[in-house]
Amino acid sequence: MSKSYPQSICVFCGSSSRVDEVYKAAATEIGDLIGARGDMLIYGGGRVGLMGLAADATLAAGGKVVGVIPSFLQHLEIGHAGLNELVVTDSMHERKRIMYERADAFVILPGGLGTLDETMEVLTWSQLKLSDKPVIIVDVNGFWQPLLALIEHTIGAGFTREENRGLYKVVDSPAGVFDVIGNWHAPEGDLKAKWL
């Protein structure tokens, strides 16, 4: 990847605090790494759950943080008030668009339906050649194994092409994320082949 530093790292992760400590530790670790490198965290703007932990750790380590949150969630008072920038959007769709446009790479930590939605959309954009940015799934404690098995199932059933395994890389912990970003090569292939 030829992008010069600092980079904008978009992290998708859960907003729940009712989760295992191993997932919370991973969110803090990715924030520590982003901040220590002088990179910028782009994320969903919340102050709760893994989202809040990643943001707080990035700020504590000297990094910048941009949150992007829809107004209805901001009005529920879950927006983070201590960020370098908080972008308030009119919709979830606009939130994702801004995050995708401002990011140089995507890191997926454990999360729920919202994290799945964001992950599937960015992978779809990559498949359709709308994005060639790195997508790294951080498989903390095997959390993403069911998703990875589902993707393999869609390949086996003929709905997803085998080369689309190259749309993302999987690491076991946040420590492996930046090696993947530094060595990222977007998969090649003819878009028309998707339908043939």
HELIX and SHEET records of a PDB file:
HELIX    1   1 GLU A   21  ALA A   36  1                                  16    
HELIX    2   2 GLY A   49  ALA A   60  1                                  12    
HELIX    3   3 SER A   71  GLN A   74  1                                   4    
HELIX    4   4 MET A   92  ARG A  102  1                                  11    
HELIX    5   5 LEU A  113  GLN A  127  1                                  15    
HELIX    6   6 VAL A  140  GLY A  142  5                                   3    
HELIX    7   7 GLN A  145  GLY A  156  1                                  12    
HELIX    8   8 GLU A  162  LEU A  167  5                                   6    
HELIX    9   9 PRO A  174  GLY A  176  5                                   3    
HELIX   10  10 VAL A  177  GLY A  182  1                                   6    
HELIX   11  11 LEU A  191  TRP A  195  5                                   5    
SHEET    1   A 7 GLU A  85  THR A  89  0                                        
SHEET    2   A 7 LYS A  64  PRO A  70  1                                        
SHEET    3   A 7 MET A  40  TYR A  43  1                                        
SHEET    4   A 7 SER A   8  PHE A  12  1                                        
SHEET    5   A 7 ALA A 105  ILE A 108  1                                        
SHEET    6   A 7 VAL A 135  VAL A 138  1                                        
SHEET    7   A 7 LYS A 169  VAL A 171  1                                        
END                                                                             
